[in-house]
């Protein structure tokens, strides 16, 4: 965890990973995955103590045309 004045980017990344895994809406899943990736990047950039690992998807869904 970072200092008290710095947001906990690792926790935010994990939250978005959970949200991405729990939604069936492809657009929402993609948005949460992008936000999780950004918070992991910030976590590395600002040196959070806890290393972040890229979570494995629970399952792969085929792309559906709109």
SEMI-955086 format. One record per residue: residue number from 1; residue in one letter; x, y, z of N, C-alpha, C, O in turn. Coordinates in Angstrom, 3 decimals. Layout:
N
@gukol=NUM&mikol=A&n_X=X&n_Y=Y&n_Z=Z&ca_X=X&ca_Y=Y&ca_Z=Z&c_X=X&c_Y=Y&c_Z=Z&o_X=X&o_Y=Y&o_Z=Z
...
***
This chain:
66
@gukol=1&mikol=X&n_X=0.856&n_Y=-1.169&n_Z=0.000&ca_X=0.000&ca_Y=0.000&ca_Z=0.000&c_X=0.894&c_Y=1.220&c_Z=0.000&o_X=1.993&o_Y=1.174&o_Z=0.552
@gukol=2&mikol=X&n_X=0.452&n_Y=2.311&n_Z=-0.605&ca_X=1.222&ca_Y=3.532&ca_Z=-0.687&c_X=1.047&c_Y=4.375&c_Z=0.548&o_X=0.466&o_Y=3.941&o_Z=1.543
@gukol=3&mikol=X&n_X=1.560&n_Y=5.596&n_Z=0.473&ca_X=1.435&ca_Y=6.496&ca_Z=1.608&c_X=-0.019&c_Y=6.916&c_Z=1.796&o_X=-0.859&o_Y=6.704&o_Z=0.922
@gukol=4&mikol=X&n_X=-0.302&n_Y=7.518&n_Z=2.956&ca_X=-1.694&ca_Y=7.844&ca_Z=3.289&c_X=-2.304&c_Y=8.876&c_Z=2.357&o_X=-3.524&o_Y=8.913&o_Z=2.202
@gukol=5&mikol=X&n_X=-1.478&n_Y=9.727&n_Z=1.725&ca_X=-2.027&ca_Y=10.724&ca_Z=0.806&c_X=-2.109&c_Y=10.225&c_Z=-0.626&o_X=-2.564&o_Y=10.953&o_Z=-1.508
@gukol=6&mikol=X&n_X=-1.672&n_Y=8.985&n_Z=-0.871&ca_X=-1.679&ca_Y=8.398&ca_Z=-2.209&c_X=-2.787&c_Y=7.349&c_Z=-2.308&o_X=-2.927&o_Y=6.507&o_Z=-1.420
@gukol=7&mikol=X&n_X=-3.565&n_Y=7.397&n_Z=-3.373&ca_X=-4.622&ca_Y=6.384&ca_Z=-3.538&c_X=-4.033&c_Y=4.971&c_Z=-3.606&o_X=-2.895&o_Y=4.789&o_Z=-4.037
@gukol=8&mikol=X&n_X=-4.805&n_Y=3.987&n_Z=-3.184&ca_X=-4.381&ca_Y=2.597&ca_Z=-3.257&c_X=-4.748&c_Y=2.049&c_Z=-4.635&o_X=-5.825&o_Y=1.489&o_Z=-4.840
@gukol=9&mikol=X&n_X=-3.816&n_Y=2.231&n_Z=-5.571&ca_X=-4.080&ca_Y=1.827&ca_Z=-6.947&c_X=-4.232&c_Y=0.314&c_Z=-7.080&o_X=-4.997&o_Y=-0.160&o_Z=-7.920
@gukol=10&mikol=X&n_X=-3.512&n_Y=-0.443&n_Z=-6.262&ca_X=-3.633&ca_Y=-1.897&ca_Z=-6.307&c_X=-5.036&c_Y=-2.352&c_Z=-5.959&o_X=-5.584&o_Y=-3.239&o_Z=-6.613
@gukol=11&mikol=X&n_X=-5.625&n_Y=-1.747&n_Z=-4.927&ca_X=-6.992&ca_Y=-2.109&ca_Z=-4.530&c_X=-7.991&c_Y=-1.706&c_Z=-5.613&o_X=-8.938&o_Y=-2.441&o_Z=-5.894
@gukol=12&mikol=X&n_X=-7.780&n_Y=-0.557&n_Z=-6.209&ca_X=-8.677&ca_Y=-0.126&ca_Z=-7.290&c_X=-8.590&c_Y=-1.079&c_Z=-8.481&o_X=-9.606&o_Y=-1.388&o_Z=-9.104
@gukol=13&mikol=X&n_X=-7.391&n_Y=-1.543&n_Z=-8.799&ca_X=-7.226&ca_Y=-2.497&ca_Z=-9.898&c_X=-7.968&c_Y=-3.790&c_Z=-9.597&o_X=-8.655&o_Y=-4.333&o_Z=-10.463
@gukol=14&mikol=X&n_X=-7.829&n_Y=-4.286&n_Z=-8.360&ca_X=-8.527&ca_Y=-5.526&ca_Z=-7.989&c_X=-10.044&c_Y=-5.343&c_Z=-8.046&o_X=-10.764&o_Y=-6.254&o_Z=-8.456
@gukol=15&mikol=X&n_X=-10.533&n_Y=-4.169&n_Z=-7.636&ca_X=-11.973&ca_Y=-3.911&ca_Z=-7.682&c_X=-12.475&c_Y=-3.981&c_Z=-9.127&o_X=-13.504&o_Y=-4.599&o_Z=-9.401
@gukol=16&mikol=X&n_X=-11.744&n_Y=-3.345&n_Z=-10.051&ca_X=-12.179&ca_Y=-3.364&ca_Z=-11.453&c_X=-12.042&c_Y=-4.759&c_Z=-12.060&o_X=-12.838&o_Y=-5.135&o_Z=-12.920
@gukol=17&mikol=X&n_X=-11.047&n_Y=-5.529&n_Z=-11.628&ca_X=-10.945&ca_Y=-6.920&ca_Z=-12.081&c_X=-12.177&c_Y=-7.707&c_Z=-11.647&o_X=-12.730&o_Y=-8.478&o_Z=-12.431
@gukol=18&mikol=X&n_X=-12.613&n_Y=-7.513&n_Z=-10.390&ca_X=-13.815&ca_Y=-8.211&ca_Z=-9.905&c_X=-15.052&c_Y=-7.771&c_Z=-10.690&o_X=-15.886&o_Y=-8.599&o_Z=-11.056
@gukol=19&mikol=X&n_X=-15.166&n_Y=-6.477&n_Z=-10.943&ca_X=-16.321&ca_Y=-5.987&ca_Z=-11.706&c_X=-16.313&c_Y=-6.538&c_Z=-13.128&o_X=-17.362&o_Y=-6.915&o_Z=-13.652
@gukol=20&mikol=X&n_X=-15.142&n_Y=-6.588&n_Z=-13.755&ca_X=-15.047&ca_Y=-7.138&ca_Z=-15.112&c_X=-15.457&c_Y=-8.603&c_Z=-15.130&o_X=-16.132&o_Y=-9.054&o_Z=-16.057
@gukol=21&mikol=X&n_X=-15.053&n_Y=-9.339&n_Z=-14.115&ca_X=-15.375&ca_Y=-10.768&ca_Z=-14.061&c_X=-16.851&c_Y=-11.012&c_Z=-13.775&o_X=-17.381&o_Y=-12.073&o_Z=-14.105
@gukol=22&mikol=X&n_X=-17.514&n_Y=-10.037&n_Z=-13.164&ca_X=-18.895&ca_Y=-10.271&ca_Z=-12.750&c_X=-19.941&c_Y=-9.771&c_Z=-13.744&o_X=-21.131&o_Y=-10.027&o_Z=-13.562
@gukol=23&mikol=X&n_X=-19.522&n_Y=-9.069&n_Z=-14.782&ca_X=-20.502&ca_Y=-8.542&ca_Z=-15.726&c_X=-20.569&c_Y=-9.386&c_Z=-16.991&o_X=-19.576&o_Y=-9.975&o_Z=-17.418
@gukol=24&mikol=X&n_X=-21.733&n_Y=-9.431&n_Z=-17.568&ca_X=-21.908&ca_Y=-10.131&ca_Z=-18.843&c_X=-21.970&c_Y=-9.149&c_Z=-20.006&o_X=-22.065&o_Y=-9.562&o_Z=-21.161
@gukol=25&mikol=X&n_X=-21.916&n_Y=-7.862&n_Z=-19.711&ca_X=-21.952&ca_Y=-6.824&ca_Z=-20.735&c_X=-20.541&c_Y=-6.634&c_Z=-21.298&o_X=-19.650&o_Y=-6.188&o_Z=-20.575
@gukol=26&mikol=X&n_X=-20.319&n_Y=-6.967&n_Z=-22.583&ca_X=-18.970&ca_Y=-6.875&ca_Z=-23.151&c_X=-18.358&c_Y=-5.474&c_Z=-23.068&o_X=-17.162&o_Y=-5.342&o_Z=-22.804
@gukol=27&mikol=X&n_X=-19.145&n_Y=-4.445&n_Z=-23.285&ca_X=-18.610&ca_Y=-3.080&ca_Z=-23.225&c_X=-18.197&c_Y=-2.721&c_Z=-21.793&o_X=-17.153&o_Y=-2.102&o_Z=-21.584
@gukol=28&mikol=X&n_X=-18.999&n_Y=-3.100&n_Z=-20.828&ca_X=-18.665&ca_Y=-2.822&ca_Z=-19.427&c_X=-17.433&c_Y=-3.620&c_Z=-19.018&o_X=-16.563&o_Y=-3.100&o_Z=-18.319
@gukol=29&mikol=X&n_X=-17.349&n_Y=-4.884&n_Z=-19.449&ca_X=-16.193&ca_Y=-5.714&ca_Z=-19.116&c_X=-14.917&c_Y=-5.092&c_Z=-19.683&o_X=-13.896&o_Y=-5.016&o_Z=-18.999
@gukol=30&mikol=X&n_X=-14.984&n_Y=-4.653&n_Z=-20.925&ca_X=-13.815&ca_Y=-4.041&ca_Z=-21.560&c_X=-13.394&c_Y=-2.767&c_Z=-20.818&o_X=-12.203&o_Y=-2.531&o_Z=-20.617
@gukol=31&mikol=X&n_X=-14.354&n_Y=-1.960&n_Z=-20.420&ca_X=-14.054&ca_Y=-0.728&ca_Z=-19.697&c_X=-13.395&c_Y=-1.050&c_Z=-18.353&o_X=-12.408&o_Y=-0.413&o_Z=-17.985
@gukol=32&mikol=X&n_X=-13.934&n_Y=-2.036&n_Z=-17.609&ca_X=-13.353&ca_Y=-2.391&ca_Z=-16.318&c_X=-11.957&c_Y=-2.986&c_Z=-16.483&o_X=-11.073&o_Y=-2.722&o_Z=-15.668
@gukol=33&mikol=X&n_X=-11.750&n_Y=-3.781&n_Z=-17.523&ca_X=-10.422&ca_Y=-4.337&ca_Z=-17.767&c_X=-9.423&c_Y=-3.221&c_Z=-18.078&o_X=-8.286&o_Y=-3.259&o_Z=-17.608
@gukol=34&mikol=X&n_X=-9.842&n_Y=-2.231&n_Z=-18.866&ca_X=-8.967&ca_Y=-1.105&ca_Z=-19.186&c_X=-8.636&c_Y=-0.291&c_Z=-17.939&o_X=-7.493&o_Y=0.124&o_Z=-17.748
@gukol=35&mikol=X&n_X=-9.630&n_Y=-0.068&n_Z=-17.101&ca_X=-9.382&ca_Y=0.691&ca_Z=-15.872&c_X=-8.468&c_Y=-0.090&c_Z=-14.934&o_X=-7.590&o_Y=0.501&o_Z=-14.304
@gukol=36&mikol=X&n_X=-8.654&n_Y=-1.400&n_Z=-14.828&ca_X=-7.777&ca_Y=-2.215&ca_Z=-13.983&c_X=-6.341&c_Y=-2.135&c_Z=-14.497&o_X=-5.407&o_Y=-2.010&o_Z=-13.705
@gukol=37&mikol=X&n_X=-6.160&n_Y=-2.206&n_Z=-15.807&ca_X=-4.819&ca_Y=-2.116&ca_Z=-16.380&c_X=-4.185&c_Y=-0.757&c_Z=-16.073&o_X=-2.997&o_Y=-0.687&o_Z=-15.756
@gukol=38&mikol=X&n_X=-4.955&n_Y=0.301&n_Z=-16.164&ca_X=-4.439&ca_Y=1.636&ca_Z=-15.858&c_X=-4.045&c_Y=1.748&c_Z=-14.386&o_X=-3.008&o_Y=2.332&o_Z=-14.073
@gukol=39&mikol=X&n_X=-4.849&n_Y=1.203&n_Z=-13.483&ca_X=-4.501&ca_Y=1.276&ca_Z=-12.067&c_X=-3.289&c_Y=0.399&c_Z=-11.748&o_X=-2.502&o_Y=0.748&o_Z=-10.868
@gukol=40&mikol=X&n_X=-3.119&n_Y=-0.744&n_Z=-12.448&ca_X=-1.903&ca_Y=-1.548&ca_Z=-12.273&c_X=-0.682&c_Y=-0.755&c_Z=-12.741&o_X=0.371&o_Y=-0.793&o_Z=-12.104
@gukol=41&mikol=X&n_X=-0.829&n_Y=-0.031&n_Z=-13.864&ca_X=0.271&ca_Y=0.789&ca_Z=-14.380&c_X=0.638&c_Y=1.857&c_Z=-13.354&o_X=1.817&o_Y=2.064&o_Z=-13.068
@gukol=42&mikol=X&n_X=-0.359&n_Y=2.531&n_Z=-12.806&ca_X=-0.096&ca_Y=3.570&ca_Z=-11.800&c_X=0.538&c_Y=2.967&c_Z=-10.554&o_X=1.415&o_Y=3.575&o_Z=-9.940
@gukol=43&mikol=X&n_X=0.091&n_Y=1.767&n_Z=-10.182&ca_X=0.658&ca_Y=1.100&ca_Z=-9.021&c_X=2.154&c_Y=0.875&c_Z=-9.224&o_X=2.950&o_Y=1.128&o_Z=-8.320
@gukol=44&mikol=X&n_X=2.535&n_Y=0.402&n_Z=-10.404&ca_X=3.958&ca_Y=0.200&ca_Z=-10.703&c_X=4.696&c_Y=1.535&c_Z=-10.760&o_X=5.807&o_Y=1.653&o_Z=-10.243
@gukol=45&mikol=X&n_X=4.087&n_Y=2.533&n_Z=-11.380&ca_X=4.722&ca_Y=3.837&ca_Z=-11.553&c_X=5.013&c_Y=4.501&c_Z=-10.208&o_X=6.080&o_Y=5.085&o_Z=-10.018
@gukol=46&mikol=X&n_X=4.067&n_Y=4.413&n_Z=-9.281&ca_X=4.215&ca_Y=5.096&ca_Z=-8.005&c_X=4.765&c_Y=4.184&c_Z=-6.914&o_X=4.851&o_Y=4.579&o_Z=-5.751
@gukol=47&mikol=X&n_X=5.140&n_Y=2.954&n_Z=-7.296&ca_X=5.844&ca_Y=2.075&ca_Z=-6.380&c_X=5.040&c_Y=1.542&c_Z=-5.216&o_X=5.538&o_Y=1.501&o_Z=-4.091
@gukol=48&mikol=X&n_X=3.795&n_Y=1.129&n_Z=-5.462&ca_X=3.047&ca_Y=0.466&ca_Z=-4.395&c_X=3.854&c_Y=-0.745&c_Z=-3.934&o_X=4.538&o_Y=-1.390&o_Z=-4.728
@gukol=49&mikol=X&n_X=3.763&n_Y=-1.038&n_Z=-2.655&ca_X=4.550&ca_Y=-2.127&ca_Z=-2.083&c_X=4.136&c_Y=-3.496&c_Z=-2.601&o_X=4.980&o_Y=-4.375&o_Z=-2.774
@gukol=50&mikol=X&n_X=2.853&n_Y=-3.683&n_Z=-2.847&ca_X=2.342&ca_Y=-4.983&ca_Z=-3.259&c_X=2.428&c_Y=-5.124&c_Z=-4.778&o_X=1.804&o_Y=-4.343&o_Z=-5.497
@gukol=51&mikol=X&n_X=3.183&n_Y=-6.099&n_Z=-5.284&ca_X=3.249&ca_Y=-6.274&ca_Z=-6.737&c_X=1.908&c_Y=-6.747&c_Z=-7.295&o_X=1.216&o_Y=-7.552&o_Z=-6.672
@gukol=52&mikol=X&n_X=1.556&n_Y=-6.250&n_Z=-8.448&ca_X=0.288&ca_Y=-6.624&ca_Z=-9.081&c_X=0.554&c_Y=-7.689&c_Z=-10.143&o_X=1.529&o_Y=-7.612&o_Z=-10.891
@gukol=53&mikol=X&n_X=-0.319&n_Y=-8.669&n_Z=-10.190&ca_X=-0.259&ca_Y=-9.694&ca_Z=-11.216&c_X=-1.470&c_Y=-9.535&c_Z=-12.118&o_X=-2.566&o_Y=-9.217&o_Z=-11.655
@gukol=54&mikol=X&n_X=-1.267&n_Y=-9.755&n_Z=-13.386&ca_X=-2.361&ca_Y=-9.724&ca_Z=-14.346&c_X=-3.248&c_Y=-10.934&c_Z=-14.080&o_X=-2.780&o_Y=-12.069&o_Z=-14.177
@gukol=55&mikol=X&n_X=-4.521&n_Y=-10.716&n_Z=-13.747&ca_X=-5.385&ca_Y=-11.870&ca_Z=-13.481&c_X=-5.706&c_Y=-12.624&c_Z=-14.773&o_X=-5.788&o_Y=-12.040&o_Z=-15.854
@gukol=56&mikol=X&n_X=-5.883&n_Y=-13.923&n_Z=-14.629&ca_X=-6.292&ca_Y=-14.723&ca_Z=-15.774&c_X=-7.800&c_Y=-14.632&c_Z=-15.899&o_X=-8.509&o_Y=-14.668&o_Z=-14.893
@gukol=57&mikol=X&n_X=-8.303&n_Y=-14.513&n_Z=-17.127&ca_X=-9.758&ca_Y=-14.455&ca_Z=-17.286&c_X=-10.400&c_Y=-15.768&c_Z=-16.848&o_X=-9.824&o_Y=-16.844&o_Z=-17.006
@gukol=58&mikol=X&n_X=-11.601&n_Y=-15.654&n_Z=-16.297&ca_X=-12.326&ca_Y=-16.847&ca_Z=-15.881&c_X=-12.709&c_Y=-17.694&c_Z=-17.080&o_X=-12.677&o_Y=-18.923&o_Z=-17.023
@gukol=59&mikol=X&n_X=-13.071&n_Y=-17.026&n_Z=-18.165&ca_X=-13.367&ca_Y=-17.722&ca_Z=-19.410&c_X=-13.279&c_Y=-16.719&c_Z=-20.551&o_X=-13.474&o_Y=-15.520&o_Z=-20.353
@gukol=60&mikol=X&n_X=-12.992&n_Y=-17.209&n_Z=-21.715&ca_X=-12.924&ca_Y=-16.369&ca_Z=-22.901&c_X=-14.276&c_Y=-16.397&c_Z=-23.601&o_X=-14.843&o_Y=-17.464&o_Z=-23.835
@gukol=61&mikol=X&n_X=-14.780&n_Y=-15.233&n_Z=-23.929&ca_X=-16.034&ca_Y=-15.148&ca_Z=-24.658&c_X=-15.751&c_Y=-14.771&c_Z=-26.107&o_X=-14.913&o_Y=-13.909&o_Z=-26.369
@gukol=62&mikol=X&n_X=-16.431&n_Y=-15.398&n_Z=-27.034&ca_X=-16.209&ca_Y=-15.041&ca_Z=-28.448&c_X=-16.718&c_Y=-13.627&c_Z=-28.705&o_X=-17.694&o_Y=-13.176&o_Z=-28.105
@gukol=63&mikol=X&n_X=-16.032&n_Y=-12.945&n_Z=-29.610&ca_X=-16.463&ca_Y=-11.591&ca_Z=-29.981&c_X=-17.801&c_Y=-11.677&c_Z=-30.694&o_X=-18.010&o_Y=-12.547&o_Z=-31.540
@gukol=64&mikol=X&n_X=-18.688&n_Y=-10.786&n_Z=-30.356&ca_X=-20.003&ca_Y=-10.787&ca_Z=-30.984&c_X=-20.150&c_Y=-9.515&c_Z=-31.814&o_X=-19.908&o_Y=-8.416&o_Z=-31.313
@gukol=65&mikol=X&n_X=-20.543&n_Y=-9.655&n_Z=-33.074&ca_X=-20.734&ca_Y=-8.449&ca_Z=-33.892&c_X=-21.942&c_Y=-7.646&c_Z=-33.395&o_X=-22.917&o_Y=-8.202&o_Z=-32.889
@gukol=66&mikol=X&n_X=-21.847&n_Y=-6.354&n_Z=-33.552&ca_X=-22.931&ca_Y=-5.478&ca_Z=-33.099&c_X=-23.860&c_Y=-5.138&c_Z=-34.224&o_X=-24.832&o_Y=-4.409&o_Z=-34.024
***
